[in-house]
Amino acid sequence: MQNKFDFIIIGSGIVGSLLARELSRYEVSVLVVEKEIDVGMCPSSANSAIIHAGYDPKPGTLKARMNAEGNKLWHEIAPELCIQFKETGSYVAAIGPEELPDLNRLYEQGIKNSIPGINIINRDEMLNREPLINPAVSGALWAPSAAVIDPFGAVLAAAENAVVNGVKYIFETKFLDFILENNAIIGVKTGKGDFYCDWAINSAGLYSDEVAHKAGVRKDFEIMPRKGSYMVFDAAKFSINNVLFQVPTEKGKGVLVSTTTHGNVMIGPDSQASENKDDSATTREGLQMIELAAKKLIPSIDVKNSIVMYSGVRAAGNGNKDFIIEIPKEVKGLVNLLGIDSPGFVSAPAIAKRVMELLKEAGVKFIDKKTFSPVRKPSPHFHLMSYKEKAELVKKNPAYGRIVCRCEEVTEGEILDAIHSPIPARTYDSIKRRTWLGTGRCQGAFDYPRVIQILAKELGISEPEVTKKGRGSELVFRKTKEVIHE
Ligand SMILES: Cc1cc2nc3c(=O)[nH]c(=O)nc-3n(C[C@H](O)[C@H](O)[C@H](O)COP(=O)(O)OP(=O)(O)OC[C@H]3O[C@@H](n4cnc5c(N)ncnc54)[C@H](O)[C@@H]3O)c2cc1C
């Protein structure tokens, strides 16, 4: 049967993509169905981008185990897949003497979770390492294994590596229902027809509860969406090289002030209950709250220098709030990944390994694929190259000599690479996420028209058909100087 696969993965966030890559190590056929037009649209690309050290989750939980294991795995995977990854470490800064005892509690928790290298540093040492920090700082928990990552770049890298190793992806394809036979899943119904499989893997993030319910399992489980907003600052106006957390409360890790892999500073997130899983609009109250909270860590922050604001939605589960990674007994052929909220990104590689263990325990036999390559060679990033490397590249292909985005120095050659990559970019935002075009001070004002032209030509569509992020987000309606025949 042409549309029959050994595994169908529902959702191409970081978990689905790393799992696809993990499965591609073996002689199995894998299909990933994704409702959006690209991989990792949200929340896998709209989060704090921290590879947490792992002192925060409650000892003994799956979150604690997956976080600690995932952190170690990212240090191997990031270089293998050429993902932008900065080994910054992180600080939890106690502001005022009253917060100091909390650091001991976090330290003890970190020791129980086997987090390497953590220690408490005093006020002078913290001020020395981050001169802009609030002078009322009384000490900090230093966690050297924390890091920052390019979250979309990581999802893309995992997905591209999976595709190169034989996985098939289909986009704009919404999972609708399971096809069941004698209480076993034998396939999925989607907006683009039926696909058959031996195993379906539910990694649908915010919608994982609804997917599980379609299989008749976990009927009491519900995703309780919580929105978190961010502000990103102009790198020329404000820069720090650290990751600074506040002392966490029962509500969560609080607002952080953090460097990013691209050298900007980011502040956020807040935590607001949301009615709608797809509502990622920022609100005035949310942004004011993160400004105030971030100023507790770095009083000199000036929001006039922020260049972009965005939100991500956490897929927190009801109940005990731990991750659920299971093969439910009630139905055959299903793997459920539920409640994968923070620290889901850092945990994703460990979650993928755990799923493989569960499948093996369930009797699936995996044969190594001799042609599997774990390494991904990324397309060139012009602005990261030396003058000599740039000159050589332009000599080989003059498209790399045509700058399209002036702020971030992104070339036509990089845009063409993105459009013709293993996971092809088909929208403005897909190119933006891959190349960082349009993320500088002008936020795309200069590059939009040129990118629309290139996308139209390469995809063989008209310019008004080019979209920002899929159907309904068309960027232009018609040419301003064309003759209109009414
Ligand atoms: C504000 C915020 C801050 C965070 N900060 C951090 C952090 O610093 N560190 C960290 O480790 N974690 C962090 N997280 C958590 C982390 O981002 C998530 O745990 C992780 O991205 C979850 O990945 P996922 O693949 O499970 O889900 P998702 O990224 O949600 O992917 C699920 C995919 O399934 C697709 N899908 C859904 N329904 C269907 C359907 N019916 N048919 C087909 N496809 C479907 C979706 O389109 C999506 O692409 C944060 C999250 C948020 C929101």
The ligand as an SDF file (V2000), in Angstrom:
LIG
                    3D

 53 58  0  0  0  0  0  0  0  0999 V2000
    6.4860   30.9540   26.7380 C   0  0  0  0  0  0  0  0  0  0  0  0
    7.2220   29.6410   26.6820 C   0  0  0  0  0  0  0  0  0  0  0  0
    8.5340   29.5340   27.1630 C   0  0  0  0  0  0  0  0  0  0  0  0
    9.1910   28.3140   27.1280 C   0  0  0  0  0  0  0  0  0  0  0  0
   10.5200   28.2600   27.4620 N   0  0  0  0  0  0  0  0  0  0  0  0
   11.1780   27.0850   27.3970 C   0  0  0  0  0  0  0  0  0  0  0  0
   12.5700   27.0160   27.6510 C   0  0  0  0  0  0  0  0  0  0  0  0
   13.2390   28.0290   27.8390 O   0  0  0  0  0  0  0  0  0  0  0  0
   13.1670   25.7980   27.6580 N   0  0  0  0  0  0  0  0  0  0  0  0
   12.4700   24.6450   27.4420 C   0  0  0  0  0  0  0  0  0  0  0  0
   13.0380   23.5710   27.5320 O   0  0  0  0  0  0  0  0  0  0  0  0
   11.1520   24.6840   27.1320 N   0  0  0  0  0  0  0  0  0  0  0  0
   10.5050   25.8790   27.0770 C   0  0  0  0  0  0  0  0  0  0  0  0
    9.1900   25.9440   26.7410 N   0  0  0  0  0  0  0  0  0  0  0  0
    8.4810   24.7030   26.4140 C   0  0  0  0  0  0  0  0  0  0  0  0
    8.7770   24.2260   24.9990 C   0  0  0  0  0  0  0  0  0  0  0  0
    8.7090   25.2920   24.0660 O   0  0  0  0  0  0  0  0  0  0  0  0
    7.7620   23.1440   24.6230 C   0  0  0  0  0  0  0  0  0  0  0  0
    7.7100   22.2110   25.6640 O   0  0  0  0  0  0  0  0  0  0  0  0
    8.1320   22.4230   23.3510 C   0  0  0  0  0  0  0  0  0  0  0  0
    8.3590   23.3340   22.3070 O   0  0  0  0  0  0  0  0  0  0  0  0
    7.0100   21.4510   22.9800 C   0  0  0  0  0  0  0  0  0  0  0  0
    7.3170   20.8660   21.7480 O   0  0  0  0  0  0  0  0  0  0  0  0
    6.2920   19.8710   21.0610 P   0  0  0  0  0  0  0  0  0  0  0  0
    6.9440   19.3500   19.8470 O   0  0  0  0  0  0  0  0  0  0  0  0
    5.7950   18.9030   22.0730 O   0  0  0  0  0  0  0  0  0  0  0  0
    5.0190   20.7510   20.7170 O   0  0  0  0  0  0  0  0  0  0  0  0
    4.7460   21.8750   19.6110 P   0  0  0  0  0  0  0  0  0  0  0  0
    5.8910   22.7540   19.4070 O   0  0  0  0  0  0  0  0  0  0  0  0
    3.4410   22.4780   20.0140 O   0  0  0  0  0  0  0  0  0  0  0  0
    4.5160   21.0430   18.2870 O   0  0  0  0  0  0  0  0  0  0  0  0
    3.3140   20.3800   18.0400 C   0  0  0  0  0  0  0  0  0  0  0  0
    3.0550   20.3960   16.5540 C   0  0  0  0  0  0  0  0  0  0  0  0
    1.8780   19.6570   16.3000 O   0  0  0  0  0  0  0  0  0  0  0  0
    1.1540   20.3040   15.2770 C   0  0  0  0  0  0  0  0  0  0  0  0
   -0.2390   19.8810   15.3760 N   0  0  0  0  0  0  0  0  0  0  0  0
   -1.1190   20.1320   16.3730 C   0  0  0  0  0  0  0  0  0  0  0  0
   -2.3180   19.5940   16.0920 N   0  0  0  0  0  0  0  0  0  0  0  0
   -2.1960   18.9810   14.8930 C   0  0  0  0  0  0  0  0  0  0  0  0
   -3.1070   18.2610   14.0620 C   0  0  0  0  0  0  0  0  0  0  0  0
   -4.3850   18.0740   14.4080 N   0  0  0  0  0  0  0  0  0  0  0  0
   -2.6480   17.7910   12.8810 N   0  0  0  0  0  0  0  0  0  0  0  0
   -1.3580   17.9730   12.4910 C   0  0  0  0  0  0  0  0  0  0  0  0
   -0.4610   18.6710   13.2380 N   0  0  0  0  0  0  0  0  0  0  0  0
   -0.8720   19.1570   14.4240 C   0  0  0  0  0  0  0  0  0  0  0  0
    1.3550   21.7880   15.5920 C   0  0  0  0  0  0  0  0  0  0  0  0
    1.0900   22.6090   14.4790 O   0  0  0  0  0  0  0  0  0  0  0  0
    2.8110   21.8140   16.0110 C   0  0  0  0  0  0  0  0  0  0  0  0
    3.6700   22.0400   14.9320 O   0  0  0  0  0  0  0  0  0  0  0  0
    8.5210   27.1630   26.6820 C   0  0  0  0  0  0  0  0  0  0  0  0
    7.2210   27.2680   26.1740 C   0  0  0  0  0  0  0  0  0  0  0  0
    6.5980   28.5040   26.1260 C   0  0  0  0  0  0  0  0  0  0  0  0
    5.2700   28.6300   25.4800 C   0  0  0  0  0  0  0  0  0  0  0  0
  1  2  1  0
  2  3  1  0
  2 52  2  0
  3  4  2  0
  4  5  1  0
  4 50  1  0
  5  6  2  0
  6  7  1  0
  6 13  1  0
  7  8  2  0
  7  9  1  0
  9 10  1  0
 10 11  2  0
 10 12  1  0
 12 13  2  0
 13 14  1  0
 14 15  1  0
 14 50  1  0
 15 16  1  0
 16 17  1  0
 16 18  1  0
 18 19  1  0
 18 20  1  0
 20 21  1  0
 20 22  1  0
 22 23  1  0
 23 24  1  0
 24 25  2  0
 24 26  1  0
 24 27  1  0
 27 28  1  0
 28 29  2  0
 28 30  1  0
 28 31  1  0
 31 32  1  0
 32 33  1  0
 33 34  1  0
 33 48  1  0
 34 35  1  0
 35 36  1  0
 35 46  1  0
 36 37  1  0
 36 45  1  0
 37 38  2  0
 38 39  1  0
 39 40  1  0
 39 45  2  0
 40 41  1  0
 40 42  2  0
 42 43  1  0
 43 44  2  0
 44 45  1  0
 46 47  1  0
 46 48  1  0
 48 49  1  0
 50 51  2  0
 51 52  1  0
 52 53  1  0
M  END
$$$$
